[in-house]
Amino acid sequence: MCRVSKNNIYLKLKKDPEKYLLVQGYRGSFDVVDRSIAEALCNGEKNLEYLKTLSDEDREILTKRGYLTSATEAEEEEIISKISDILNRVSKNTLTITIMPTYNCNFRCEYCFEQNLLKKGKEWLSGKMTAEIVDSIFIQLDKYKKAGKKISSVYLFGGEPLLRNNKDIVEYICKKCREAEIPISCISNGYDLDKYIDLLKEYKFDKIQITVDGIGKEHDKRRFLAGGQGTYNRIMNNIQLALDNGINITVRTNVNKKNTDSIEVLINEYKKRGWVGMKNFNYYFKATLRCYEEIGTALSDVELMHQLAEQYGDTPQRFQFNTIYQGLSNSIGYMLKNNSIAPLRSGYCGAHTGMYTIDPYGDIYPCWDVLAQDDCKIGKVDLEKNEFIFNDNHDKWKKRTVDKIEDCKECKYKLFCGGGCSAQAKVVSNDINRAYCDDFTNIFDEVVVEIVEKNLQIS
């Protein structure tokens, strides 16, 4: 006797209230059905009598798609664990490497999650990665490539990686990337970008991400130099210089309740400067991390999306200007257009798969959100063996799969969400193995319905 899977998601379509979108949480099935079928399934979770309203043909299709199942709940959990394990192992075949030339930064942004690093002292902050560490990193990357792993990219991060006195080690890293044929990108505050234009052109950076949080003084009161001076004019001039030289620039705006008015103003400024429409210019907005914000200051990504809807209308276009919405809308859209598998994942991000962040001292962390936290260090670059040596923390991070998170056991969305950011879970709960949902279910429901309606042209 078949029963209704407890992992079905039921979403009412906006354009046709008599239709529902069914999503199967671990099979990855997406199906538009009549309201009567959705209600029969939903009610059938508690009372199998409701399934009698289904035709034999509908019952057969629903079983093939996973909405009806002969498996027990325990057997379904076992299936989910197996899927999660496979996803985790496969995703580890692609590596993303973040290299930090220094922890030092010339900015003192008011919301920076790295403010705790200032306690380490000026000498520690000013430390710079050596060529020997870089050599060992790339020898290890070559070993990974020979073992069949793909190195998707190298990111430069900080601190501020493009400080003017970092240029020697940054150029050395660039040369190593070129020799290894690994794409390179950078996350920078943009203040010293003019000192790097020739280098960025020569080594053909994939992109440079720079943050602008408002116009003029609005930006300057959030992102200012260590001495308190403003940074807006110089950054905007440097962005223009980079764009004129064909360098790919992505501008990020961190938004909380202090600068929501900057959204419309910045979009208009980008248009006024002629940047919108340029092939090498992109921009997006991201809510600041709530776990680091003062109470009453944080803005959720859902609230941010409502602000963006005022600029772009209630259409899927607005999803492209917020990273969480963008990633989900792109992956669901790709699935529908190419009839490919659903974007299931066992973990939230690369911190649990193939991302490694290496600091100036050769210490290895799972991601940049936990830099310099000793209890999150997962390894060290061994300069004698020219390889990464991992400690017991490594598996705690890299084997954190959503099926093992107790908070996620009953969640139908878990293989789409991945359990949320473990770094933020650590801040809130002091435990990376707790869930940090951060409105994911609301975002998923909103995005998936609109993308499905757009791609299937439901009206």
C-alpha positions as CSV (number, residue, x, y, z in Angstrom):
1,M,0.0,0.0,0.0
2,C,1.5,3.3,-1.0
3,R,1.5,6.3,1.3
4,V,2.2,10.0,0.8
5,S,5.8,11.0,1.1
6,K,6.5,13.4,4.0
7,N,9.0,15.2,1.7
8,N,6.5,16.7,-0.7
9,I,6.3,20.5,-1.1
10,Y,2.9,22.0,-2.2
11,L,3.0,25.5,-3.8
12,K,-0.1,27.3,-5.1
13,L,0.6,29.0,-8.4
14,K,0.0,32.7,-8.5
15,K,-1.4,33.0,-12.1
16,D,-3.7,30.0,-11.9
17,P,-5.1,29.3,-8.4
18,E,-6.6,26.0,-9.7
19,K,-3.0,24.7,-10.3
20,Y,-0.3,23.7,-7.8
21,L,3.3,23.0,-8.2
22,L,4.5,19.8,-6.5
23,V,8.1,19.5,-5.5
24,Q,9.6,16.2,-4.2
25,G,12.2,17.0,-1.7
26,Y,14.7,14.3,-2.3
27,R,13.8,12.9,-5.8
28,G,13.9,16.5,-7.2
29,S,10.6,16.1,-9.1
30,F,8.8,19.3,-10.2
31,D,5.2,18.9,-11.5
32,V,2.3,21.2,-12.1
33,V,-1.0,19.5,-11.2
34,D,-4.6,20.3,-10.7
35,R,-5.6,21.6,-7.3
36,S,-7.6,18.4,-6.6
37,I,-4.5,16.2,-6.9
38,A,-2.5,18.5,-4.6
39,E,-5.2,18.5,-2.0
40,A,-5.6,14.7,-2.2
41,L,-1.9,14.3,-1.5
42,C,-1.7,16.9,1.2
43,N,-4.8,15.5,3.0
44,G,-3.6,12.0,2.3
45,E,-0.5,12.5,4.5
46,K,-2.8,12.1,7.5
47,N,-5.7,10.1,6.0
48,L,-5.1,7.6,3.2
49,E,-8.8,7.7,2.4
50,Y,-8.3,10.9,0.4
51,L,-6.1,9.0,-2.0
52,K,-9.1,7.2,-3.3
53,T,-10.1,10.3,-5.2
54,L,-7.1,9.8,-7.4
55,S,-7.4,7.9,-10.7
56,D,-5.3,4.9,-11.3
57,E,-3.3,6.8,-13.9
58,D,-2.6,9.7,-11.6
59,R,-1.6,7.3,-8.8
60,E,0.9,5.6,-11.1
61,I,2.5,8.8,-12.2
62,L,2.6,10.2,-8.7
63,T,4.4,7.0,-7.6
64,K,6.9,7.2,-10.4
65,R,7.6,10.8,-9.5
66,G,8.1,10.0,-5.8
67,Y,5.1,11.8,-4.3
68,L,3.6,8.4,-3.4
69,T,5.9,5.8,-2.0
70,S,5.9,2.3,-0.6
71,A,8.9,3.1,1.5
72,T,8.5,3.6,5.2
73,E,9.5,7.0,6.8
74,A,12.7,5.3,8.1
75,E,13.5,4.0,4.7
76,E,13.0,7.4,3.2
77,E,15.4,8.9,5.7
78,E,17.9,6.2,4.7
79,I,17.5,7.1,1.0
80,I,18.0,10.8,1.8
81,S,21.2,9.9,3.7
82,K,22.5,8.0,0.7
83,I,21.7,10.8,-1.7
84,S,23.3,13.3,0.7
85,D,26.5,11.2,0.9
86,I,26.7,10.9,-2.9
87,L,26.2,14.7,-3.4
88,N,28.9,15.4,-0.8
89,R,31.4,13.1,-2.4
90,V,30.8,14.3,-5.9
91,S,30.9,18.0,-5.0
92,K,34.4,17.5,-3.4
93,N,35.8,16.8,-6.8
94,T,35.7,20.5,-7.6
95,L,37.9,22.8,-5.5
96,T,37.7,26.5,-4.9
97,I,40.8,28.0,-3.3
98,T,40.8,31.3,-1.5
99,I,44.2,32.9,-0.8
100,M,44.8,35.7,1.6
101,P,47.9,37.8,1.0
102,T,47.3,39.6,4.3
103,Y,44.9,40.1,7.1
104,N,45.7,43.8,7.0
105,C,43.0,46.3,5.7
106,N,43.0,50.0,5.2
107,F,39.2,50.2,5.9
108,R,37.3,50.0,9.2
109,C,33.8,49.3,7.9
110,E,31.1,49.6,10.6
111,Y,29.6,46.1,10.0
112,C,32.8,44.1,9.2
113,F,32.6,40.5,10.4
114,E,36.4,40.6,10.8
115,Q,36.5,43.3,13.4
116,N,37.6,40.8,16.0
117,L,40.9,40.5,14.1
118,L,42.0,44.0,15.3
119,K,42.5,42.4,18.8
120,K,45.4,40.4,17.3
121,G,47.6,43.5,17.1
122,K,49.2,45.6,14.3
123,E,52.2,43.3,13.8
124,W,50.1,40.2,13.3
125,L,47.7,42.0,11.0
126,S,50.5,43.3,8.8
127,G,51.9,39.9,8.2
128,K,52.2,39.0,4.5
129,M,52.1,35.6,2.8
130,T,55.5,34.4,1.6
131,A,56.4,33.0,-1.8
132,E,57.3,29.7,0.0
133,I,53.7,29.3,1.1
134,V,52.4,30.1,-2.3
135,D,54.7,27.6,-3.9
136,S,53.5,24.9,-1.5
137,I,49.9,25.7,-2.2
138,F,50.3,25.3,-5.9
139,I,52.3,22.1,-5.6
140,Q,49.4,20.7,-3.6
141,L,46.9,22.0,-6.2
142,D,48.9,20.2,-8.9
143,K,48.7,17.0,-6.9
144,Y,44.9,17.4,-6.6
145,K,44.7,17.9,-10.4
146,K,46.7,14.8,-11.1
147,A,44.3,12.9,-8.8
148,G,41.4,13.9,-11.0
149,K,40.1,16.9,-9.1
150,K,39.2,20.2,-10.8
151,I,40.4,23.5,-9.5
152,S,37.6,25.8,-10.5
153,S,39.2,29.1,-9.4
154,V,41.4,31.0,-7.0
155,Y,40.0,34.0,-5.1
156,L,42.1,36.7,-3.5
157,F,40.6,37.8,-0.2
158,G,41.6,39.7,2.9
159,G,41.8,41.9,4.9
160,E,42.3,43.8,1.7
161,P,44.3,41.8,-0.9
162,L,45.0,44.7,-3.2
163,L,46.8,46.9,-0.7
164,R,49.5,48.8,-2.6
165,N,52.3,47.1,-0.6
166,N,50.9,43.7,-1.4
167,K,51.7,43.9,-5.1
168,D,54.8,41.7,-5.1
169,I,53.0,38.7,-3.6
170,V,49.8,39.3,-5.5
171,E,51.7,39.2,-8.8
172,Y,53.5,36.1,-7.7
173,I,50.2,34.4,-7.0
174,C,48.9,35.5,-10.4
175,K,52.0,34.0,-12.1
176,K,51.3,30.7,-10.4
177,C,47.7,30.7,-11.4
178,R,48.7,31.4,-15.0
179,E,51.2,28.5,-15.0
180,A,48.6,26.2,-13.5
181,E,45.9,27.5,-15.9
182,I,43.6,28.3,-13.0
183,P,41.1,31.3,-13.3
184,I,41.7,34.0,-10.7
185,S,39.3,36.6,-9.2
186,C,39.4,39.0,-6.3
187,I,37.2,40.6,-3.6
188,S,38.6,44.0,-3.0
189,N,37.4,47.3,-1.4
190,G,38.7,49.0,-4.5
191,Y,40.7,51.8,-2.8
192,D,44.1,50.9,-4.3
193,L,42.7,49.4,-7.5
194,D,44.4,52.0,-9.7
195,K,47.8,50.6,-8.6
196,Y,46.8,47.2,-10.0
197,I,45.2,48.0,-13.3
198,D,48.1,46.7,-15.4
199,L,48.4,43.5,-13.4
200,L,44.6,42.8,-13.6
201,K,44.7,43.3,-17.4
202,E,47.9,41.2,-17.9
203,Y,46.6,38.2,-15.8
204,K,43.0,38.5,-17.1
205,F,41.1,38.4,-13.8
206,D,37.7,36.8,-14.2
207,K,36.2,39.5,-12.1
208,I,36.8,42.0,-9.3
209,Q,34.1,42.4,-6.7
210,I,34.0,45.9,-5.0
211,T,31.5,47.1,-2.4
212,V,29.7,50.5,-2.7
213,D,27.1,51.1,0.0
214,G,25.5,54.4,-1.1
215,I,26.3,57.7,-2.8
216,G,28.9,60.0,-1.3
217,K,28.5,60.5,2.5
218,E,26.1,57.6,2.8
219,H,28.8,55.2,1.6
220,D,31.5,57.1,3.6
221,K,29.9,56.7,6.9
222,R,29.7,52.9,6.4
223,R,33.0,52.2,4.6
224,F,35.8,54.5,5.7
225,L,39.6,54.4,6.1
226,A,41.3,53.4,9.3
227,G,41.8,57.2,9.9
228,G,38.1,57.9,9.4
229,Q,38.4,59.5,5.9
230,G,35.8,58.8,3.2
231,T,36.4,56.4,0.3
232,Y,33.5,56.9,-2.1
233,N,35.0,59.2,-4.7
234,R,38.3,57.3,-5.1
235,I,36.4,53.9,-5.4
236,M,34.1,55.2,-8.0
237,N,37.0,56.7,-10.0
238,N,38.8,53.3,-9.8
239,I,35.7,51.4,-11.0
240,Q,35.5,53.7,-14.0
241,L,39.2,53.2,-14.7
242,A,38.9,49.4,-14.5
243,L,35.8,49.4,-16.7
244,D,37.6,51.6,-19.3
245,N,40.4,49.0,-19.3
246,G,38.0,46.1,-20.0
247,I,38.3,44.6,-16.5
248,N,35.2,42.8,-15.3
249,I,33.7,44.6,-12.2
250,T,30.9,43.4,-10.0
251,V,29.6,46.0,-7.5
252,R,28.1,44.7,-4.3
253,T,26.0,46.8,-1.9
254,N,25.6,45.6,1.7
255,V,22.1,46.6,2.8
256,N,20.6,47.0,6.3
257,K,17.9,49.3,7.6
258,K,20.4,52.2,7.7
259,N,20.8,52.4,3.9
260,T,17.7,51.0,2.2
261,D,17.3,54.4,0.5
262,S,20.6,53.8,-1.3
263,I,19.1,51.1,-3.6
264,E,17.2,53.3,-6.0
265,V,19.8,56.1,-5.8
266,L,22.7,53.7,-6.6
267,I,20.8,52.1,-9.5
268,N,20.2,55.6,-11.0
269,E,23.9,56.5,-10.4
270,Y,25.1,53.4,-12.3
271,K,22.8,54.3,-15.2
272,K,23.9,58.0,-15.1
273,R,27.5,56.9,-15.3
274,G,26.7,54.7,-18.3
275,W,27.7,51.5,-16.5
276,V,24.4,49.6,-16.8
277,G,24.5,47.7,-20.0
278,M,28.3,47.5,-20.2
279,K,29.4,43.8,-20.7
280,N,32.0,44.0,-18.0
281,F,29.8,45.6,-15.3
282,N,27.4,43.9,-12.9
283,Y,25.9,44.8,-9.6
284,Y,23.8,43.3,-6.8
285,F,22.5,43.9,-3.3
286,K,22.9,41.7,-0.3
287,A,21.5,42.0,3.2
288,T,24.2,42.2,5.8
289,L,24.6,39.1,8.0
290,R,21.9,39.4,10.7
291,C,23.9,37.4,13.3
292,Y,26.6,40.2,13.3
293,E,24.2,43.2,13.3
294,E,22.8,45.3,16.2
295,I,19.1,44.4,17.1
296,G,16.8,46.5,14.9
297,T,19.4,47.2,12.3
298,A,19.4,44.0,10.2
299,L,17.4,43.6,7.1
300,S,16.4,40.1,5.8
301,D,16.9,39.1,2.2
302,V,13.1,38.8,1.9
303,E,12.7,42.4,3.0
304,L,15.5,43.4,0.6
305,M,13.7,41.7,-2.2
306,H,10.5,43.7,-1.5
307,Q,12.7,46.9,-1.9
308,L,14.0,45.6,-5.2
309,A,10.5,44.8,-6.4
310,E,9.8,48.5,-6.2
311,Q,12.6,49.1,-8.8
312,Y,12.1,46.1,-11.1
313,G,8.5,45.2,-10.6
314,D,7.0,41.9,-9.5
315,T,8.9,39.9,-12.1
316,P,11.7,37.3,-11.9
317,Q,14.2,39.9,-13.2
318,R,14.5,41.3,-9.7
319,F,16.0,38.0,-8.5
320,Q,19.2,38.7,-10.4
321,F,20.1,41.5,-8.0
322,N,20.3,39.5,-4.8
323,T,22.7,36.6,-4.6
324,I,20.5,34.1,-2.7
325,Y,17.6,34.7,-5.0
326,Q,19.9,34.8,-8.1
327,G,21.5,31.4,-7.3
328,L,18.2,29.7,-6.8
329,S,16.4,31.3,-9.8
330,N,19.4,30.5,-12.1
331,S,19.6,26.8,-11.0
332,I,15.8,26.2,-11.2
333,G,15.7,28.0,-14.6
334,Y,18.5,25.9,-15.9
335,M,16.8,22.7,-14.8
336,L,13.6,23.6,-16.5
337,K,15.2,24.8,-19.8
338,N,17.5,21.8,-20.1
339,N,15.3,19.2,-18.5
340,S,18.2,18.4,-16.2
341,I,18.3,17.2,-12.6
342,A,17.2,19.4,-9.7
343,P,19.8,21.5,-7.8
344,L,20.0,19.3,-4.8
345,R,22.8,19.7,-2.3
346,S,24.1,18.0,0.8
347,G,25.6,21.2,2.3
348,Y,25.0,24.9,2.2
349,C,28.2,25.9,0.5
350,G,31.8,25.1,-0.3
351,A,32.8,25.2,3.4
352,H,31.4,21.6,3.5
353,T,32.8,20.4,0.2
354,G,35.7,21.7,-1.9
355,M,36.4,25.2,-0.6
356,Y,39.7,25.9,1.2
357,T,40.7,29.3,2.6
358,I,44.5,29.8,3.3
359,D,45.6,32.7,5.4
360,P,48.9,34.6,5.2
361,Y,50.5,32.2,7.8
362,G,49.5,29.1,5.9
363,D,46.6,28.1,8.2
364,I,43.7,26.6,6.4
365,Y,40.0,27.3,7.1
366,P,36.8,26.0,5.6
367,C,35.6,29.5,4.6
368,W,36.4,33.1,5.1
369,D,33.7,33.7,7.7
370,V,35.7,31.9,10.4
371,L,39.2,33.2,9.7
372,A,41.6,33.3,12.6
373,Q,39.2,31.3,14.8
374,D,41.5,28.6,16.2
375,D,38.6,26.2,16.8
376,C,37.7,26.4,13.1
377,K,41.2,25.8,11.7
378,I,41.1,22.7,9.6
379,G,44.7,22.4,8.6
380,K,48.1,23.8,7.7
381,V,50.2,24.2,4.6
382,D,53.3,22.0,5.2
383,L,56.3,23.8,3.7
384,E,58.5,20.7,3.9
385,K,56.1,18.2,2.3
386,N,54.5,20.9,0.0
387,E,51.0,19.7,0.9
388,F,47.9,20.4,3.0
389,I,48.0,18.7,6.4
390,F,44.5,18.5,7.9
391,N,43.5,18.1,11.5
392,D,40.4,16.6,13.3
393,N,38.3,19.7,12.5
394,H,38.5,19.0,8.8
395,D,35.9,16.2,8.8
396,K,33.7,18.1,11.2
397,W,33.2,20.7,8.5
398,K,33.6,18.7,5.3
399,K,31.3,15.9,6.4
400,R,28.6,18.3,7.8
401,T,25.7,17.1,5.6
402,V,22.1,18.1,6.0
403,D,20.9,14.6,6.8
404,K,23.0,14.7,10.0
405,I,21.6,18.0,11.3
406,E,19.0,17.2,13.8
407,D,17.2,20.5,13.2
408,C,16.7,19.5,9.6
409,K,15.2,16.0,10.1
410,E,11.6,17.0,9.5
411,C,12.3,19.7,6.9
412,K,11.0,19.0,3.3
413,Y,13.5,21.6,1.9
414,K,16.7,20.2,3.4
415,L,18.3,18.9,0.2
416,F,17.6,22.3,-1.5
417,C,18.8,24.3,1.5
418,G,21.8,22.3,2.7
419,G,21.2,23.3,6.4
420,G,22.2,26.9,6.1
421,C,25.4,28.7,6.9
422,S,27.4,26.9,9.5
423,A,29.5,29.9,10.3
424,Q,26.3,31.9,11.2
425,A,25.0,28.9,13.1
426,K,28.2,29.0,15.2
427,V,27.6,32.7,16.0
428,V,24.0,32.1,17.0
429,S,24.2,28.6,18.6
430,N,27.9,28.1,19.1
431,D,27.5,24.9,17.1
432,I,28.2,24.4,13.4
433,N,25.9,21.4,13.4
434,R,22.8,23.4,14.0
435,A,20.6,24.7,11.2
436,Y,20.6,28.4,10.2
437,C,17.5,28.6,7.9
438,D,17.6,32.4,7.3
439,D,14.2,32.6,5.4
440,F,15.2,29.9,2.9
441,T,11.8,28.3,2.7
442,N,10.1,31.6,2.0
443,I,12.7,32.5,-0.6
444,F,12.4,29.0,-2.2
445,D,8.6,29.2,-2.5
446,E,8.7,32.7,-4.0
447,V,11.4,32.0,-6.5
448,V,10.3,28.6,-7.6
449,V,6.7,29.5,-8.3
450,E,7.7,32.6,-10.4
451,I,10.4,30.8,-12.4
452,V,8.2,27.8,-13.1
453,E,5.4,30.1,-14.3
454,K,7.8,32.1,-16.4
455,N,9.4,29.0,-18.0
456,L,6.2,27.1,-18.6
457,Q,4.4,30.3,-19.7
458,I,1.5,29.8,-17.2
459,S,-0.9,32.7,-17.4
